[in-house]
Amino acid sequence: MKKIIDNIANWLVALKGRKDKIHQNIYAFMRRGYNGLIFGLILFGILMVYFSFDLYGTYENLWLALLPIWFFVILIFGILVSDAYKEKVKYQSRSSRMKLVGFNMDFNERVLRRIYGSLTQYEYLDENLTSFSNFYEVLVLDFDDHDSVLHFSCTQPQLKYILDKFKQLKKGISLKSFERSQKIYHKGNLISAEILSKKYNEFPPNYEFEKQIDSFFDFLGDIWIFYGVDFPFFFFSPACISFLCFEHL
């Protein structure tokens, strides 16, 4: 007797498991894409067709019988327009958040030429693929104003350190900004902020390299940026002021 009861209990448990699985599959199917909406429209369409036949059978008026069908068509059209509108708004909102106009570094040509010369002299920046004009346009101008890109030939950890130096010179610029710009290449491939950070953590540059890169920017001195108006004011060290005065002589 106990064995029979256990078998019935097992059968009920298995039946419940199958029922739950069917419910889960149906729920997943309805939530996939537009399946739920399509299924609902089909059921509603069948109801409208039945209603139309009922009206025609009662009043024998074709135009009156077509009213439910027209209502159904207008409803579908409204749903499609509403869905397209939401997608457009969502895309525009995402695009406005993601759009990067330019790095717009606040340096003149002479300052950038000195940095460019140091980077190319030690072959951290590929001089054959990146002219000074490219270097200047990427860092200073809006991206829509040119097609220039930068090609770096150093290691990825070294590139991250170099980009971090530029990042310190402009508020709002991050490593992700360099990636999103699609203007920075490392040995022929667009950079990835995540990969650069990962490689930097795994194989950080040695002290000699960091000191050398720091020396490329030392002439700028300490930059203090004060934002109280529409543009930044830069205060340079005496070494930087001397350099700028010398360049203008």
C-alpha positions, 0 to 999 in steps of 0.5 A: 500500500505504501509503495502505491502511495509513493508511486502516486506521489512521485507521479504528482511531483513529476506532473507538477514539474512538467507543468512548471516547465511548460509555464516557464517555457511559455513565459520565456516565449512570450517575453522573447522579442515581440512574441507576447505582443504578436500573440495578443494582437492575433487573439484580439484580431480574431475577436474583432473579426468575430465581432465584425461577422456578428455585426454584419449578421445582425444589421447586414451593413458592410460599413458598420461590420468593417468598423472593428477591422478598421479599429484593429488596423489603426491600433496596430499602426499606433503600436508600431509608431509608438514603438518606433518613436521610443526606439528613436528617442532611446537611440538619440539619448544614448548617442548624445551621452556617448558622443565625444566632440574632441579632446580640445587640449588647450595648448598651442602648436609650439608646446605640442611640437615639443611633446611630439618630438620627444615621443617620436624621438624614442619611437613611442609614437610612430613618426611614419604613420603619425605626422605632427599635423595628425598629432595636433589635429587629434589633440586640439581640433574637433573630430569632425574637422579632420580624419587624423589618427595617432599610431603608437608603437610602444607597449600597451602599459607604456601607452596607458602611462602616456595617455594618463599624462595627457589625461591630467592636462584636460578636465573631463578626459578619461582613458575611456574617452581615448577609446571612444574617440577611435583616434588612437591606435596601438600597433595597427589596432584601436585601443581598448581602455579595459585592455590597457588597464589590464596590461598596465596592472599585469606589466607596469612600466619600470621607473626609468620609463615613467621618469622619462615620460614625465620629463617630456611634460616637465616643461609645462610645470604644474597646471592648476585649472580653475573653472568659474567661467566658460574656459580654463585659466592655466598657471604654469611654473617659471620653467614653462613661462620661460619656455613660452617666452623664449618660443615667442622671441 
